[in-house]
Amino acid sequence: MENIPEQFAQLKELLTEYFDSNLEYYKFSGFEKLIRITIALSLTALFFMLAMFALLFFGFGTAVWLSDLLGNEILGYMGTGTIYLILICLIYLLKKPLIERPFIKLFYRILYSKRPKN
């Protein structure tokens, strides 16, 4: 009977230690996943920004080429704008397989992976 308070004290100490270690683990795990998501978003933003610059210059090149081909500068730029509108419509129609699913898969891998890949 005299051991019961002592056992409760030990049990309390063990439980406190267990919860503290779990808390530290989840803090570290959450921090790691936050960093991995931040890096993925940064790389994706950088990729899209560079792709936009490439599209801008390709658009100007296409407009000048079409202007020379059609003999009218306005038609060249309008043709390039039409090409971009068609691309926008295609991307909108195919947004699930082209944009949503890859992002969902990327964030699922980041959030639910057991170990980071080196």
C-alpha positions in Angstrom: 0.0 0.0 0.0 2.8 2.4 0.7 4.2 1.9 -2.9 1.0 3.1 -4.6 1.7 6.9 -4.3 5.3 6.3 -5.4 4.1 4.3 -8.4 1.6 7.0 -9.3 4.5 9.5 -9.1 6.6 7.4 -11.4 3.6 6.9 -13.8 3.0 10.6 -13.9 6.7 11.2 -14.6 6.7 8.7 -17.4 3.5 10.0 -18.9 4.9 13.6 -18.8 8.1 12.4 -20.5 6.1 10.5 -23.1 3.9 13.5 -24.0 6.8 15.9 -24.1 8.7 13.6 -26.5 5.6 13.2 -28.7 5.1 17.0 -28.7 8.8 17.5 -29.7 8.4 14.9 -32.5 5.3 16.5 -33.9 6.8 20.0 -33.7 9.8 18.7 -35.7 7.7 16.8 -38.2 5.4 19.8 -38.7 8.4 22.1 -39.2 10.0 19.7 -41.7 6.8 19.5 -43.7 6.3 23.3 -43.6 9.8 23.8 -45.0 9.3 21.1 -47.7 6.0 22.8 -48.8 7.6 26.2 -48.8 10.5 24.9 -51.0 8.0 23.2 -53.3 5.9 26.4 -53.6 9.0 28.5 -54.2 10.3 26.3 -56.9 6.9 26.1 -58.6 6.6 29.9 -58.5 10.1 30.3 -59.9 9.3 27.8 -62.7 6.1 29.6 -63.6 7.7 33.0 -63.6 10.5 31.8 -65.9 7.9 30.1 -68.1 5.9 33.4 -68.3 9.1 35.2 -69.4 9.7 32.5 -72.1 6.1 32.8 -73.3 6.4 36.6 -73.4 9.4 36.5 -75.7 8.1 33.6 -77.8 4.9 35.6 -78.2 6.7 38.6 -79.5 8.8 36.4 -81.8 5.6 34.7 -83.1 3.9 38.1 -83.6 6.8 39.4 -85.6 7.0 36.2 -87.6 3.3 36.3 -88.4 3.5 40.0 -89.2 6.2 39.2 -91.8 4.3 36.2 -93.1 0.9 38.0 -93.4 2.4 41.4 -94.4 0.5 43.2 -91.6 1.8 43.9 -88.1 -1.7 44.1 -86.6 -2.7 40.7 -87.9 0.6 39.2 -86.6 -0.2 40.4 -83.0 -3.9 39.5 -83.3 -2.9 36.0 -84.5 -0.5 35.6 -81.6 -3.3 36.8 -79.2 -5.6 34.2 -80.8 -3.1 31.4 -80.2 -2.8 32.5 -76.6 -6.6 32.5 -76.2 -6.8 29.0 -77.6 -4.1 27.9 -75.1 -5.9 29.5 -72.2 -9.1 27.6 -73.2 -7.3 24.3 -73.5 -5.6 24.8 -70.1 -9.0 25.7 -68.6 -10.6 22.6 -70.0 -7.7 20.4 -69.0 -7.0 22.0 -65.6 -7.7 18.9 -63.5 -5.2 16.5 -65.2 -2.7 19.3 -66.0 -2.7 21.4 -62.8 -4.9 20.1 -59.9 -3.9 16.4 -59.8 -0.1 17.0 -60.0 -0.3 19.6 -57.2 -2.4 17.3 -55.1 0.1 14.4 -55.6 3.0 16.7 -54.8 1.5 18.0 -51.6 0.3 14.5 -50.6 3.9 13.2 -51.0 5.3 16.1 -49.0 2.8 15.8 -46.2 2.5 12.0 -45.9 6.0 10.8 -46.7 7.8 9.0 -44.0 11.4 10.1 -44.8 12.7 13.0 -46.9 14.4 11.9 -50.1 18.1 12.9 -50.4 
